[in-house]
């Protein structure tokens, strides 16, 4: 669409794009990456109040700066329509709820060291178009179709030999793999590793 193809987005997605780019959303999610641009005021880390800093200090753990308390890296919105969860902790499960997270008077938001860009209020009538834009217009069809270069190649062509456990429940066996010089076998539960 930006390159000049007017049919790359539906009219509803274009309306969503226009609302999005004229809102504070585009400060943290700037095109073309839909992430914080390099050198942006406040940097790529923001505190949107998704978790209380008493549970997770966020960026402050790395920098030691109390001003970074509760800040986390702002993700790109590219392919966000394919994500089953949103926010750094997966707390939100729909794009609609993710957008509404930023609205005024959100009682679930923690206010300690909250980013000054909040709240972000989109007009209620514009919300469906913004959701359509985020869910569909920012999805790369190659990613959705798992085609090159997003075709998810697998090791060994996905045809790894099966490991079998003998009837004594102690002996493992498997066919050898060409070029593999050693195997590491760990005993115990996954929690013990």
Phi, psi and omega in degrees: 000312180297328180283358175112004177270102184291345180266004180289339176228148175289164176303323178295319178293323176296321177296319177297318178299316181297319177295314182301308186289342177260014180246168175297345178305322185285352175291315182268338182236069185275138175293156006272349182272345184058038174225176181296126179290150178304137177079007180293145176303134182089346178068189185277005182245132182223153174250109180256010174075028182284333178219147177290137179303337177296336177269328183204112182287348178063227185300334181300331178298326181277314188268336186076359182275119179302336177292344179265007181302123177078006180272141178226158182294135178283124181277163171289150175266002176300132178062021181297334179294346180263355183276135178280338178223163183225162185077163188295340181251006178071017185295329185254136188249357177226153178294322178303311179294327178296317178294317181292341178304327187275354185290159177300148175061036174282109184290344181276347184280137176272132189264354181296119178060032181297142180299137183293347180288343180275151000277166174239117181247114174268146177300133183306324181289340180270346186302313180302321180291321178295318179297318178297317178300310182295316185289326189241314185291335180265008180266122177284122181299334177291324177290313180299321181271000183050047177255164183310137002270017181248040188269008176050066177297154181242153176292144178056026180065015180078005184252056178287143179292149182282141173268135179238149179251129183287171182295341178281356179060022179230338186257122175260145174217152179200153176290149180288150177255134180299129177084359179266119185269338182206157177235139174254126179240128180247138180251142179121188181272162179299324180295334181278345182291000000 
